[in-house]
Amino acid sequence: MTKIDIFSGFLGAGKTTLIRKLIAEGYKNEKLVLIENEFGEIAIDGGFLKDAGVQITEMNSGCICCTLVGDFTEALKKVIAEYAPDRIIIEPSGVGKLSDVAKAVAGVESCEIGAKVTVVDAGKCRMYIRNFGEFFNDQVQNADVIVLSRTDTASDGKVVAASAMLSQLNPNATIITTPWAELSGAQIVDVMERIDSLSTTMQEMEHHHEHHHHEHDEHCGCGHDHHEHHHEHDEHCGCGHDHEHHHHADEVFTSWGVETPKKFSESGLRDILSRLGDEEKYGVILRAKGFVDSTDGGWIYFDYVPGESDIRRGGAAVTGRLCVIGSKMKEQAIKELFDIE
């Protein structure tokens, strides 16, 4: 039986960084397969993880369940048949709904869901609940473990407030607030495994007492009678809500991606990233990442989330790539900012 761990998290929360840490320090001697589901035309993260010897399947088709339910379950079956992994790690798009992903996985035989993990940026929790609650709250409410990122740079007050908000959304989840640098990957995997064995025990108890539907309603966060939920799933792409109130990721979020040979200086790139916060000019930019050729030789890799950017040096790529994701984006203004034709 292949175990499947799902790592969700809003754009730029740090999912890839956490997965890399767990691959290096947590999952010991297991045959792993990583399935990524990137939102956006240009996939950037794949290269990072290939170095760790992990097989990558990238799917650039937006939301896993709503647009990909057929392909996704087929892809999963194919991966299990071809690689017979001990564990599959699924990293859905940052704007994917965890409930959709879990449903798609539940439909595949010969695998079981291990832990559903959601990574949350401690400093941006309130903003995401307010502006993108439909997507963000789904990721939080359906998680077994919530791992706060950037707790080393966020103020204590923000970390406490974020924990309180998340506990309110999901009182059953285990929340990890310790900075990642102070934890080993093995410690985080231990927490995930404990949740996994606890949920198995719970399922056995539920089955024994025949309180399955009642229990499930309490724990799954769908808020509907479960028969009705499956019926909704068939008719309405798995959102479990009336369609007026449900949005596909690609109705709310857009992405702009480009390959470019253009060279950038580090200071020029810093300046560009610092301007992306101007919502009036560029729309709501939630994430920008990529790698570009540098004017002084070498390559620059960058990551941007609102109010924070990270620039580092890395190895040469075949050509430069940029990807910007947001809501109500003004694409022409973004092209001009990066000076791309």
C-alpha positions as CSV (number, residue, x, y, z in Angstrom):
1,M,0.0,0.0,0.0
2,T,1.5,3.3,-1.1
3,K,1.2,6.1,1.5
4,I,0.4,9.6,0.2
5,D,1.2,12.8,2.0
6,I,-0.3,16.0,0.7
7,F,1.4,19.3,1.3
8,S,-0.8,22.3,0.6
9,G,-0.2,25.9,1.3
10,F,-1.0,29.3,-0.2
11,L,1.3,30.8,-2.8
12,G,4.8,31.4,-1.4
13,A,4.1,29.8,2.0
14,G,7.2,27.6,1.7
15,K,5.9,24.2,0.7
16,T,8.8,23.4,-1.6
17,T,11.3,24.4,1.1
18,L,9.6,22.2,3.7
19,I,9.4,19.2,1.3
20,R,13.1,19.5,0.5
21,K,13.9,19.5,4.2
22,L,11.7,16.4,4.8
23,I,13.3,14.6,1.8
24,A,16.8,15.4,3.2
25,E,16.1,14.8,6.9
26,G,12.8,13.1,7.5
27,Y,11.9,10.3,5.1
28,K,14.5,7.7,5.7
29,N,15.4,5.1,3.0
30,E,12.0,5.3,1.4
31,K,11.3,5.2,-2.3
32,L,9.7,8.6,-2.9
33,V,7.8,10.1,-5.8
34,L,6.8,13.8,-5.8
35,I,3.9,14.9,-7.9
36,E,3.7,18.7,-8.4
37,N,0.7,20.6,-9.6
38,E,1.9,24.1,-10.6
39,F,-0.5,26.9,-11.3
40,G,0.9,28.9,-14.2
41,E,2.3,28.2,-17.6
42,I,5.9,28.0,-16.5
43,A,7.1,25.6,-13.9
44,I,10.0,26.8,-11.8
45,D,10.4,24.5,-8.9
46,G,11.0,21.2,-10.7
47,G,14.7,21.7,-11.0
48,F,15.3,22.1,-7.2
49,L,13.8,18.7,-6.4
50,K,15.3,16.7,-9.2
51,D,18.6,17.2,-7.6
52,A,17.4,15.3,-4.6
53,G,16.8,12.2,-6.8
54,V,13.1,12.4,-6.7
55,Q,11.0,11.6,-9.7
56,I,8.9,14.6,-10.7
57,T,5.6,14.7,-12.5
58,E,4.6,18.3,-13.2
59,M,1.1,19.1,-14.3
60,N,0.5,22.7,-15.4
61,S,-3.3,22.6,-15.7
62,G,-4.4,24.6,-12.7
63,C,-6.6,23.0,-10.0
64,I,-6.1,19.3,-9.6
65,C,-9.6,18.2,-9.0
66,C,-11.8,20.6,-11.0
67,T,-9.9,20.4,-14.2
68,L,-7.8,17.3,-13.7
69,V,-9.8,14.7,-11.9
70,G,-9.5,12.2,-14.7
71,D,-5.9,12.8,-15.5
72,F,-4.9,13.1,-11.9
73,T,-6.2,9.8,-10.8
74,E,-4.8,8.2,-13.9
75,A,-1.4,9.8,-13.3
76,L,-1.5,8.5,-9.7
77,K,-2.3,5.0,-10.8
78,K,0.5,5.1,-13.4
79,V,3.0,6.3,-10.9
80,I,2.1,3.6,-8.4
81,A,2.2,0.9,-11.2
82,E,5.5,2.1,-12.7
83,Y,7.5,3.1,-9.6
84,A,5.9,1.1,-6.8
85,P,6.9,3.9,-4.3
86,D,6.7,3.5,-0.6
87,R,5.4,7.1,-0.4
88,I,4.1,9.7,-2.8
89,I,4.3,13.4,-1.9
90,I,1.7,15.6,-3.6
91,E,2.4,19.3,-3.8
92,P,-0.7,20.9,-5.2
93,S,-0.8,24.4,-6.6
94,G,-0.7,27.2,-4.0
95,V,-4.3,28.1,-5.1
96,G,-5.5,24.5,-5.1
97,K,-8.2,23.4,-2.6
98,L,-6.9,20.7,-0.2
99,S,-10.4,19.1,-0.1
100,D,-10.4,18.6,-3.9
101,V,-7.0,17.0,-3.8
102,A,-7.8,14.7,-1.0
103,K,-11.0,13.6,-2.8
104,A,-9.1,12.9,-6.0
105,V,-6.6,10.8,-4.0
106,A,-9.3,8.9,-2.1
107,G,-10.6,7.6,-5.5
108,V,-7.4,5.6,-6.2
109,E,-7.1,2.0,-5.0
110,S,-3.8,0.6,-3.6
111,C,-2.9,3.9,-1.8
112,E,-3.9,5.5,1.4
113,I,-3.6,9.1,2.6
114,G,-1.0,9.5,5.3
115,A,-1.0,13.1,6.5
116,K,-2.6,16.3,5.0
117,V,-0.2,19.1,5.8
118,T,-0.8,22.8,5.2
119,V,2.0,25.3,5.3
120,V,1.0,28.8,6.4
121,D,3.1,32.0,6.4
122,A,2.8,33.3,10.0
123,G,2.9,36.9,8.9
124,K,0.3,36.8,6.2
125,C,-2.4,34.6,7.8
126,R,-4.9,37.4,8.4
127,M,-4.5,39.0,5.0
128,Y,-5.2,35.7,3.2
129,I,-8.2,34.8,5.3
130,R,-9.6,38.3,4.5
131,N,-8.9,38.3,0.8
132,F,-8.8,34.7,-0.4
133,G,-10.7,32.9,2.3
134,E,-12.4,30.4,-0.1
135,F,-9.0,28.9,-1.0
136,F,-6.9,29.6,2.1
137,N,-9.6,28.4,4.6
138,D,-10.1,25.2,2.7
139,Q,-6.4,24.4,3.0
140,V,-6.5,25.1,6.7
141,Q,-9.8,23.4,7.6
142,N,-8.8,20.1,5.8
143,A,-5.3,19.8,7.3
144,D,-4.2,17.3,9.9
145,V,-1.0,19.3,10.6
146,I,-0.5,23.0,10.0
147,V,3.2,24.1,9.8
148,L,3.8,27.8,10.3
149,S,6.6,29.2,8.2
150,R,8.7,32.3,8.8
151,T,8.1,32.2,12.6
152,D,11.8,33.2,13.0
153,T,11.2,36.5,11.2
154,A,7.5,37.2,12.3
155,S,6.9,39.0,15.6
156,D,5.8,36.9,18.6
157,G,2.5,38.7,18.5
158,K,1.9,37.8,14.8
159,V,2.8,34.1,15.5
160,V,0.3,34.0,18.5
161,A,-2.4,35.7,16.5
162,A,-1.9,33.4,13.5
163,S,-2.1,30.3,15.8
164,A,-5.3,31.6,17.3
165,M,-6.9,32.2,13.9
166,L,-5.9,28.8,12.6
167,S,-7.1,27.0,15.7
168,Q,-10.5,28.7,15.3
169,L,-10.7,27.5,11.6
170,N,-9.5,24.0,12.5
171,P,-9.5,23.1,16.2
172,N,-8.4,19.5,15.4
173,A,-5.2,20.2,13.6
174,T,-1.7,20.0,15.2
175,I,0.0,23.4,14.7
176,I,3.8,23.5,14.5
177,T,5.1,27.0,15.4
178,T,8.8,26.4,16.1
179,P,11.2,27.8,13.5
180,W,12.1,25.2,11.0
181,A,15.9,25.7,11.5
182,E,15.4,24.5,15.1
183,L,13.5,21.3,14.1
184,S,14.8,18.3,12.2
185,G,12.9,16.9,9.3
186,A,12.5,13.7,11.3
187,Q,10.7,15.5,14.1
188,I,8.2,17.0,11.6
189,V,7.6,13.6,10.0
190,D,7.1,12.0,13.5
191,V,4.2,14.5,14.1
192,M,2.7,13.6,10.7
193,E,3.0,9.8,11.4
194,R,1.4,10.2,14.8
195,I,-1.6,12.0,13.2
196,D,-1.7,9.2,10.6
197,S,-1.9,6.4,13.2
198,L,-4.4,8.4,15.3
199,S,-6.7,8.8,12.3
200,T,-6.5,5.0,11.6
201,T,-7.5,4.3,15.2
202,M,-10.3,6.8,14.9
203,Q,-11.6,5.1,11.7
204,E,-11.5,1.7,13.4
205,M,-13.5,3.1,16.3
206,E,-16.0,4.8,14.0
207,H,-16.5,1.6,12.1
208,H,-16.9,-0.3,15.3
209,H,-19.5,2.1,16.7
210,E,-21.2,2.7,13.3
211,H,-21.1,6.4,13.8
212,H,-19.3,6.8,10.6
213,H,-21.4,9.5,8.9
214,H,-21.8,11.5,12.1
215,E,-18.1,11.4,12.9
216,H,-17.1,12.1,9.3
217,D,-19.3,15.1,9.2
218,E,-17.6,16.5,12.3
219,H,-14.1,15.8,11.0
220,C,-14.1,16.4,7.3
221,G,-15.1,20.1,7.5
222,C,-17.4,19.8,4.5
223,G,-20.5,20.8,6.6
224,H,-22.8,18.7,4.5
225,D,-24.5,15.3,4.9
226,H,-22.0,13.0,3.3
227,H,-24.3,11.4,0.8
228,E,-25.3,14.8,-0.4
229,H,-21.6,15.7,-0.6
230,H,-20.7,13.0,-3.0
231,H,-23.8,13.8,-5.1
232,E,-22.6,17.5,-5.2
233,H,-19.1,16.3,-6.1
234,D,-20.3,14.4,-9.2
235,E,-22.4,17.4,-10.3
236,H,-20.3,20.3,-9.3
237,C,-16.6,19.3,-9.6
238,G,-16.1,18.5,-5.9
239,C,-16.6,21.9,-4.3
240,G,-19.5,20.7,-2.1
241,H,-21.1,24.1,-2.4
242,D,-23.7,25.8,-4.4
243,H,-22.0,26.9,-7.6
244,E,-22.7,30.6,-7.2
245,H,-20.3,30.6,-4.3
246,H,-17.6,28.4,-5.7
247,H,-14.8,29.5,-7.8
248,H,-12.2,27.6,-9.8
249,A,-8.7,28.8,-9.1
250,D,-8.4,30.1,-12.7
251,E,-11.4,32.4,-12.2
252,V,-9.8,34.2,-9.3
253,F,-6.0,33.9,-10.0
254,T,-4.0,34.5,-13.1
255,S,-0.4,33.8,-13.9
256,W,2.0,35.4,-16.4
257,G,5.1,33.4,-17.3
258,V,7.9,34.0,-19.8
259,E,11.2,32.5,-20.9
260,T,13.7,35.2,-21.6
261,P,17.4,35.6,-22.4
262,K,17.4,39.1,-20.9
263,K,20.1,39.8,-18.3
264,F,19.3,41.5,-15.0
265,S,21.5,43.1,-12.4
266,E,20.9,42.1,-8.8
267,S,20.1,45.7,-7.8
268,G,17.8,46.1,-10.8
269,L,15.9,42.9,-9.9
270,R,15.6,44.0,-6.2
271,D,14.1,47.3,-7.4
272,I,11.6,45.5,-9.7
273,L,10.5,43.2,-6.9
274,S,10.1,46.1,-4.4
275,R,7.7,47.7,-6.8
276,L,5.4,44.7,-7.2
277,G,3.5,45.7,-4.0
278,D,1.9,48.6,-5.9
279,E,-1.6,47.1,-6.3
280,E,-2.9,50.1,-8.2
281,K,-0.3,49.7,-10.8
282,Y,0.2,45.9,-11.1
283,G,-2.8,44.3,-9.4
284,V,-2.6,42.0,-6.3
285,I,0.7,40.2,-6.8
286,L,0.9,37.1,-4.5
287,R,4.0,35.4,-5.9
288,A,6.8,35.9,-8.3
289,K,9.7,33.5,-8.8
290,G,12.2,32.6,-11.4
291,F,15.8,32.6,-12.5
292,V,17.6,34.9,-14.9
293,D,21.0,35.5,-16.4
294,S,23.0,38.1,-14.5
295,T,24.8,41.1,-16.1
296,D,27.9,40.3,-14.0
297,G,28.1,36.6,-15.0
298,G,26.3,33.8,-13.1
299,W,22.6,33.3,-12.6
300,I,20.2,35.0,-10.2
301,Y,17.3,33.0,-8.6
302,F,14.5,35.0,-6.9
303,D,11.4,34.5,-4.9
304,Y,8.8,37.2,-4.0
305,V,5.8,37.1,-1.7
306,P,4.1,40.4,-0.5
307,G,6.5,42.5,1.5
308,E,9.4,40.1,1.2
309,S,11.9,39.0,-1.5
310,D,14.8,36.6,-1.6
311,I,17.6,36.8,-4.1
312,R,20.3,34.2,-4.4
313,R,22.9,32.9,-6.8
314,G,22.5,29.5,-8.6
315,G,23.7,27.4,-11.4
316,A,23.2,28.2,-15.1
317,A,19.9,27.3,-16.8
318,V,19.1,26.8,-20.5
319,T,17.3,30.2,-20.5
320,G,15.8,32.6,-18.0
321,R,12.3,32.1,-16.7
322,L,9.9,34.4,-14.8
323,C,6.6,33.5,-13.3
324,V,4.2,36.0,-11.6
325,I,0.9,34.9,-10.0
326,G,-1.8,37.1,-8.6
327,S,-5.3,38.4,-8.8
328,K,-6.6,41.1,-11.1
329,M,-3.1,41.4,-12.5
330,K,-2.2,44.1,-15.0
331,E,-0.1,42.1,-17.3
332,Q,1.1,44.9,-19.6
333,A,2.4,46.9,-16.7
334,I,4.2,43.8,-15.3
335,K,5.8,43.2,-18.7
336,E,7.0,46.8,-18.8
337,L,8.3,46.6,-15.3
338,F,10.5,43.6,-16.2
339,D,11.2,45.3,-19.5
340,I,10.0,42.3,-21.5
341,E,8.6,42.8,-25.0
